[in-house]
Amino acid sequence: MACIGSQACRRASVSLAGDLFVGDTDGSTSGTNPFAGRLANFHFTTAGNHCVQTLGGGTGVAQSALRDATLTFEQPSNVRMLCQQGQTPCPGVKVLLPRGSCFHVNCDAESCEDFEVLPLVDGETDFRCYCNYNGGTSCAWTDNYDYCETLTAANSSNPCGTDICPGTSPVCMDEDMGGTFINCSLLDAPAPACDGSVTGDPHLRTLDGRHYTLMQQGNFLLWGFSGYEIDEIDVGNSSSPRKLPVDFEIFTHYAGHASFTKGFLLVALEVTAKDCLWHHWDTSAWRPVDSARLNMADSDGIQFGSFELAKSKGGRKLTLLISHKGMVRTLAQLWVNCRPGHQLSAKIKMSSPKDLHFVRGELAPGRLSLATGLGGEVNGMSTDAEFAVTSDWAALGGSPAAASYFKMVDTTGRGLNLMECSQEDKEKHAKTCRKYLGDSTDALHKEVMDDCIFDLCSGGGETSAELAAEILRAE
């Protein structure tokens, strides 16, 4: 998120999921952009990496950009804060941290005077806090806290791990994405990637671009959407709108020595790799469904959204629609491709960056376990223990038939170990993958190629290459 320009976010109360940029980016030295985020309250709703940075072109620019602002981190976070651009950008800032967090701020001269770093929950000070300075009294406030430490300019490496700033580019938002106080007119920045996917062995790509291979089987929460409310008219009292919570969950099952994806469950829709047929629960039984529009309503019968299931190349496309200001908007689109007796692959695309901080599950952005477990890298392996679901598939709302199928294909009595593949085999598999994926120097294409070779080494067969190509190009 970006607050750019004079008083752009002054006294605002904003929830966000990623990074925060406050001040001025046009290189001006006129001093016309003071107090961009003064007295504002910024609530960071997701765990993981957060870069907070003041921006300014010279002396007098971005004056007191974050003066007396409050930064609340609601989940364990790795926070890197740069208060070095602009004139006195961060005096009086209050930071609230949950346990398990690490906070590191860089300051110049008097840019961070009267700083406060406090526990989000009273008494829970199990976090780390560091301040770097280049002279002056900017870090004197650390003397007030046993859990904070002052670092000299000579020791400026990030004590919280891999440096995460400047972070992602600021996300420009229009009126419908947070309020007119957000002014991004001086920025030329693309919106972040809002695609996440699960393919093959499985290889997962989160909505903020982290990529990893899951080394576990069982039921998992792939994607959840909760904490969002919509205003709907109560037919019994049309003059009094009521707020309805929106809560979606997509569960998946991974099975076998390579834990390939075997099933998906979204509310009352289900598909498994046994036959690749979609089924819908219609209040009395599970029935096959090819394409349909299924309405969603609360216990009083008030409709707040719907699913649209339609055919797409090699599989199905599922569109999630929710009510929005008396109309309907697309929340997300899900592509699921399948081969009977083999595996499923899927891609989910969020329609709006503003919805990302309501997302949880394996594909959620800002996952602290990946940010720390992967050592700051964007690739690696994980067991996703925090998203494993111990409940039986049927207990999650799935069909008994699917639950029985998963028990049949699950691996028992052996670990989920990586399979070795000779260089000769890798070259042969690369040729097969290239047959479907083609050639490209694109970084995403290289990731998918590497995953494809990995899957063929794990016994996925040519089907894995075919599905990888279909999901990569699904739109």
N, C-alpha and C positions, 0 to 999 in steps of 0.2 A: 504494500500500500504506500501511496505517496501523498504527503500534504505539502503542496508547493504554492508559494505566494503569500502575500501579506495576510496574516490571520486566517489562513486557509482552514485550519482545524482547531482554531482557538475555542476552548471550552467544550469541544465536542466529546462525545462518548462513543467509542468505536470498538467493534470486535473484529479481529483479523486472525489469519492463520499463519502468515509467513513473515516477511521482512517489513521494516518500516523505514521510510526515507522522509525527512522533514527539512524544509528550508527552501533553497533556490538552486537551480541547476543551469541557468543560462549564462553563467560566467560574468554577470553584471557586477559592477563595483559601486553602484549608485546608492546602496543602502536603503532600498525601497521595499524590502521584504521582511519586516520584523514579525516576531511572535507567531510563526506559522503553526506551532503546536502548543502554544502557551496555555497552561491550565487544562489541557485536554486529558482525558482518561482513555488509555489504550489497553484493551483486554486481549491478550494472546491466548487463544482457546485451544491450541493444539500443542502436543509435545514435540520435541525435536530442536532443530537449529533455528535461531532467529538472529538476524542482523538488524541493528538499529543504528542509523547513521544520520547525522546532520550534514546538510549540503549547503555550500556557499561559495561565492566566487572571490571574495576579498573582504578587507576590513569594513565593517559596517553592514555587511550583507548577512542575511539570515540572522539578524540580531535576536538573541534569546529564543532560538527556534523551539526549544523544549522547556523553557523556564517554567518551573512549578508544575510540570506534567507528571502524571502517574502512569507507570507501566506495570500492569498486573499480568503475571504469567500463571495461568491456571493449571498447567501440567508441567512435569519435569522438563526442563529446557536447557539447552546450551546457548547462552546469550552472549553475543559479541556486540559491544556498543562503542561507536566512534563519535566522540564529541570534540572534534578537532577542526572542523570547518565552520566558518562564520564567527561572529563576535559573541563571546560569552554564551555559547549555545545551550548549556545544560545546567544552569544553577537551580538548586531547589528541586531537582528531580527526585521522585520517590519510586523505588522499585520494590515490588512484592514478589518473592520467590517461594515456590514449593520445595519440599525436601527432594534431594536427588538432583538439584540443578547446579549449574556452574555459570557464574556471571563474571565477565571481564570487560572493563571499560577503559578506553584510552582518552586522556584529557590533556589539554594545553593550558599553561598559565592558570587563570582563574575560571576556566570554562566549566568546571564541575563543583563549584563551591556549594556547601550545604546540601550535598547529596545525601539521600537516605536509601539504605538497602535493608529491608525488613522481611521477616518470614510471612508467607501468605497465611499460615495458621500459627497463632501465638505459641511460642515455645518450640516450634519445629524448625530448628536452625541447622538441620543436616544438609547443608549445601555449601558451595565454595564461592568466594567473592574476591575479586582482584581489581586493583586500580593502577594503571600506568600513567605517569605524568612526565612532562618535560620542563619541570620547574614550577615555581609558585606554590600555591597552597591547594591545588585542585584535589589532591587525594588525602588531605588532612582528616576528612570525615571518617576514614577507615579506622582511626583511633577509637571511635565510638563503639566499634563492634569487634568481638573476639573472633568472629568468623570471616572478617575481611582483612586483606593484606595489601600493602602498598608495594609496587614493583618499580624499580628505576627504569629510566628510558633505555639503559644499556641491556636490560633484561626484558625485551619487549615481545618475545615470542608468546604465543597464546597458551596460557597454562591450562586452558580447558580442552586442548587438543588441536586438531586441524583448524586453521583459521577459516571462518565461514563468510567473512565479509570480502567483497561488497555484496555477496549474496545474489539473489535473483533480481532481475530488473524490476523497478517499481511497476505496480499494476494500476493502470489508469481506470477509474471507475466513473460511470455516469450517475445521474441522479437516482436511478433505480437500483444502484448498487451500493448505497450507503449514505446518500445525502448530497445536497448541493455544496456543502462545505468542502468537498474534496475537489481540488483544482489541479488538474494534470495538464493544463494547456501548454506548459513549458517542456513537457516530456515527450520523447519519441521512443516509446518502449513497447515491445510486443507483449501480448497477454501470455501468461505461462501455459505450458502444456497441461491439458486437462484430460488426457487419456491414460487409462490404466489397463493392464492386460494380464492374463494368465494363460500360458501356452506350454505344451509339452510336459516336461519332467516333474513338477511344473516350474516354469520360470515366470516370476512375477515382476511387473513393472508398475511401481506406485504412481499416483497422480502427480507427484513432484519429481518423477524421473529416476528414482532409485530402482535398481535392478538386482534381483537376487534369485537364487535357486532354493526351493524349499526341500529340506531333508527330513520329511516326516509324512506319515499317512494319517488319515482320520478325517473328522468333520472340522471345518474351519469357517469363521466369519470372513468372507472375502471382502464384502462391502456393506457398510451400514450407513444409514442417513437418519439422524435423530437430533432433537433440539430445535427443530424448525417449526414454526406455527404459521397457519394461514387464517385469515379472517373470512368467515363464511356467514351468510345470513341464515338465521334460525327461522324456518318457515312458521314456527309457532309464535315468533316475536320478531317480525321483519325489521323493526326499528332498532334492534339490539344485536349487532354482529357478535359472533362468538369466535373464540380462538380454538382452532383444532390442531393438535399436534400431528406432525407427519413423522412416521417411523417405518422405514423400510430396512429389511435385512436380506442379503443374498448369502446363502450358505453353500459351501462346496465340499465335496468329498474327494480326497486323494487316496489312491490305493496302489499296492504292488511294490516291488523292490525299488522301482524308480518313481513311485508315488505319482503316476499320471492321473490327470483329472478324470473322475468317473461320474460326477453328478453335480447338478445345480438345483437350488431351491429358492424361489422368490415368492413369499406369501403363499399363494395357492397354485403356483405354477412350478412344474418339475420336469426335468429331463435327465436321463442317464445314458451312459455309453453302452448300455446293454442293447438298446434298439434305436437310440437317438430320437425317440418319439416324445413329443411334449404331452403332458397330462395336466388337467385342471381339476381341482377339487370343487365340486358344485353343491356343497352342503350335505350330500348323501354318499358320494362315491367319487373315485378318481376316474376321469374320462379323457380319452384322447382329444387333443385340440390341435388344429393345424394353423389357423390364423383366427384372431378374434380381438375384440375390444372388451376388456373386463373392467367394470366400474368398481371403485372403492368408496365405501361409505362408513361413517361411524355408527355407534350403537343406536343412534336416533334416526338413522337413514339419510343423514346429510352427506352428499357426495363431495369428496375432497380431492379426488384424483382418479386415474385410470391407467391400465396397461394396454398397449397395442402390440399384439404379436403378429408379425408378418414374415413372409419368406424373404430370404436374401441369398446371395450366391453361396451355396454350400451349407446353408444353415438357416437360422432364424434371427430376426432383428426385433428386439423388444424395446419399446419406447415408454418411458415412465413420464406421465403427465400429472401435474398438480394444479389446483386452482390458484389463481393469482389476481387479486384486485378485480374480482368479478369475471375474469377471463381464465384461460388455461395456458400454461406454459410448459415447455419441455424441461424436465429436471435432468434426465440422463437417457442415454441410449446404450443398449447392451446387445452386442453381437455374439452369438454362440454358434460355433461350427462343430460338427460331430461326425465320427465314423463308427458305425455299429461294431461292438466288440473291441474297439480300440480306445479312443479317448475323446475328450472335449477340449476345446480352446475357446477363449472368450476375450472380448475387449469392451471396456465401458468408457463412455465419453460423457463428461459433465458439460452441460451447456453454458454454465456461468461460473467464473472464478469465485463469485461471492458465496457460492454454496459449498466450497471446499472445506470450510472449517466446521461444517456439520457432518463431515464424513469420518467414519471410523472403520476399523477392520484392516485386513492385509494391504489393501490398495490405498489406504489413507495417506495424505501427505504429512510431513513433519513427524514421522515415527522416530522417537528417541532411541529405541532399540536398534534401529538400522543406522542412525547417525553415529552412535557410539560403537555398536557391534561391528560395523564395517570399517571402523577406523577413519571415518570421514570420506571413504571412497563411495562410489555409487554402485559398485558391484560386489557380490559376495554370496554367502550361503547363510541360511537361517532355519530355525525350527518353528518360528512363529508361535511359541508356547502361549503368548498372551491372547492369541486368537483361536486357539484350539478349543473345541466345544466337546465336553464329555458326554453330553446328552446323546441318546440314540437318535438316528435320523428321523424316525417316526415321531419321537418326542418333540423334535423341532418343527413338526408340521408336515413332514414328508410322508410318502406312502410306505406301508409295510413291505411292498414288493421291492422298492428301491433299497430299503434297509437290508433285506435278505440278499440282494445282489451284491451290495458292498461287502457283506460278511464273506461272500464267496470269493471275491477278488482280492480282499485284503491279504497282505503277507503275514504269516505267523512263523514264529520260531527262528527269525533271522533279522539282522539289522538292515537298515536302508543304507547300504554302502555304495560308493561310487564304483562304476565298472571301468576297468582299464580298456584302453583302445590304442592300438599300435599306430605309428605315424602313417603306415600304409593304409590302414583302415580309415583314419581321419581324412586322408586325401581322397579316398573313394567316396566317403560320406559327403565331403565338401562338394564333390561333383554332383551328387544327387540333390543336395540342398540348392546348389546354384541353378539346377534345372528348373526349380519352382520359384526361387527368390530372385534370380537374375544377378547382375553385377551392379555394385554401387559403392561409392566411397563415403556414403552417408553413415554417421556414427550409429544411428539406430539400426540401419541395415546390417552393419558389422555385428552388433549385439545379437540380432536375430539369427544371423549366419552361425555364430559361435554356439548359440543355444541349439540350433538345428543339428549341428555336428554332434554336440553333447547328447542329444536325444537319440540319434541313430547309433551312437556308441552304447547307449543304454538299452538298445533293443527296440526302439520305437518304430523302426521301419520307415519306408518311404511315406507312409501316411502322415508321420510327424512333420515332414518337410512340406507336404501339401497343405496341412492345416495351418502351419506357421505362415505360409504365404497368403492364405485366405484371410486370416485374422489381421495380418499386417496391412492388407489393402482394403479391409472392410470399411465401408462408409455409407 
